[in-house]
Amino acid sequence: MCHDWERNQKYDRALQLTVDRLHAAGREAHVLDIGTGSGLLSMMAVRAGADSVVACEAFRPMADCAEKVIEANGMQDRIRLIKKRSTKLTVGPGQDMERRANVLVTELFDTELIGEGALATYRHALEHLLTDNALTIPHQATVYAQVVECPLALSWQQLKTLSNADGDILLRVPPEVAACRGSSAVFDIQLSQLPVGSFNVLTDPVPVFKFSWSKRDELVNNRCEESVCKARTSAFPQAVFMWWDLTMDHDGDVLLSCAPHWAHPDREKLRQQQLQQQHQQTKRRLPESNLIPWRDHWMQAVYFLPPLKLPLQRGQEFVLHSYHDEYSLWFGLGGDQQGVPSPLGAPHCSCGWHIAQSRSRIGQLNDSLRNKRYLNFFERVFSSDSVLLVLSEGSLLGLAAARMGVKQVLLYEPNAVSRRCMETFVEHNSVPNVRFLTAADALEQDEAATVTHIFAEPHFPSAILPWDNLHYGDLLKNLRTILPPTVTVIPACATLYALPVEFLDLQKINSPLGSCEQFDLSPMDRLIEQHSAFADSPVEAQPLWEYPAYPLASTIRLMEIDFVDGFEQTKLERGELSVAEADRLNGIAVWIEWHLDGSHSPKTTISSGPLVPVEEASDEPVRWNMNWRQGVHLLRKQPNRKATIPWTVKFNPTLSNVYFQFDYAD
């Protein structure tokens, strides 16, 4: 967040304007900073000329860090830091606050704006901590909604019918699953990175809610607003894209927008500025989506609409219903303005799929190319005599195999919610010859002797990084003694790959701040570095399609892991990454590919990495598979500027874990 230069500068500008206006009116400026974090906003208030500043921070490690930052900048006598929640502050002579504040500066917002409890915090502050005429920074927020048709987003929400290459239906979606409104958790996303042409907009951005942060009576928990809209094109309204902006000061001179690039109010101005800077620095093409300021702490959100059976026609009027409670937003549609529809409650999953599986996993289940490769392979290797043991959770492909005529399918489903989800598909599609195993050791020895094929996608809901699904090999290893030696294992092996890259923005979540708006934040850098050394994994999971990056070399093969032979053995591989323009290197992407057989053919390989193989350094961003998260190693320090980076990868079969080391430091 502190790397967000636009946020910082606009908070700074709003503070300066507010303090100057109070002083011009002959009034003092007494500032309260709720949730001070690093102390940055409090220090800005001092620099703006505030007469007094009180900062509160409830999270003790962060409060201790803010204390060091404030001292490092020589402001310990100008800022009173209180290490408690704002709702616990006391006001009066000798108390936490000597007097009520007449300026409140705070950043209490998340992607959904109100998801961190902003409404209650503001109400309490306005009633107990602020004067009646207090000014708030920001002054006001506006929530925008844009109705869209977006099959890509819908593929992360609704399961589709599963068919084979000839169009024959293998699995239909049960009605209770098709009608489910999905998870209530916010679907935050970098909307600007959605591929061009992946959605149709039915409306212009519509302002649906305003929050005036200085008016306590207007900060209510529950509201419903109706907006009359006219369809710009004929399409199915499937989702609402949501974002918000902040009017930072009382007079509306400073605006901070979280809009995606196509709706950003400063788009053209920023385009000219950044294109000029880009031309001076490099000839690389900056993606259109990255012309606007980047931020990962406030993104945009997707809300799915209850499905309509008929599309809206171009020019047709309809009503967008917008709702919020204390923490969340949701949306629904009505017809024309006639009639009063029943209020639409907040969504929650009633079918179990959105509880048992992540959105990216639902996207995998709907991935037609992925499914085609699996099903084509099934047709070649399975017969009516095949007995299939599925060592994956939530595998509709395992059920598809039963529909394709194998003798029996044994489904490993230890999770009760996932198992019930699978049972609904079995019941609805009358899938024959399926038996569920609640644990791997529930497989009886005589039953194991009949197994001809082991299959895994592999997928386990507990997996975070792509190679966490190597748990499949561990399950297989433990069953080896009771399985026939002739059993066919699918996938037969997996390969780990890496790619050195230059991220445009993602590196900011891990890079030191140093100086921020002329304030020394190095104490926070040291705190993060100390804790990161033992708390953070060298490789973390990220959906890299949301974070553009340029490849600085060709793809490097790190390690192959064999599930047929040798999975029990510890493996250690070493090598070197050859990097073009080492000064640009700020990250290394890592992913896994699953090979259904030993051929390593693209037709029998399921990749969680780039959509197009990367064979050399390029000035075109990598195109990543959108249904998987990849691993990424971010460099906290500058590399050694050498053209090669030694790497080490170790596989521990006992823990089914992979360890990475990249020796780029001096």
Buried (B, 14 or more C-beta within 10 A) or exposed (E): BBBBEBBBBBBBBBBBBBBEBBBEEEEEBBBBBBBBBBBBBBBBBBBBEBBBBBBBBBEEEBBBBBBBBBBBBEBEEBBBBBBBBBBEBEBEEEEBBBBBBBBBBBBBBBBBBBBBBBBBBBBBBBEBBBBEEBBBBBBBBBBBBBBBBBBBBBBBBBBBEBBBEEEEEBBBBBEEBBEBBBBEEBBBBBBBBBEEEEBBBBBEBBBBBEBBBBEBEEBEEEBEBBBEBEBBBBBBBBBBBBBBBBBBBBEEEBBBBBBBBBBBEBBEEBBEEBEEEBEEEEEBEBBEBBBBBBBBBBBBBBBBBEEEEEBBEEEBEBBBBBBBBEBBBBBBBBEEEEEEEEEBEEBEBBBBBBBBBBBBBBBBBBBEEBBBBBBBBBBEBBEEEBBBBBBBBBBBBBBBBBBBEBBBBBBBBBBEBBBBBBBBBBEBBEBEEBEBBEEBEEBEEEBBEBBBBBBBBBBBBEBEBBBBBBBBBBBBBEBEEBBEEEBBBBBBBBBBBBBBBBBBBBBBBBBBBEEBBEBBBBBBBEBBEEEEEEEBEBBBBBBBBBBBBBBBBBBBEBBBBBBBEEBEEEBEBEBEBBBBBBEBBBBBBBBBBBBBBEEBEEEBBBBBBBEEEBEEBBEEBBBBBBBBBBBBBBBBEBBBEEEBBEBBBBBEBEEBBBBBEBBBEE
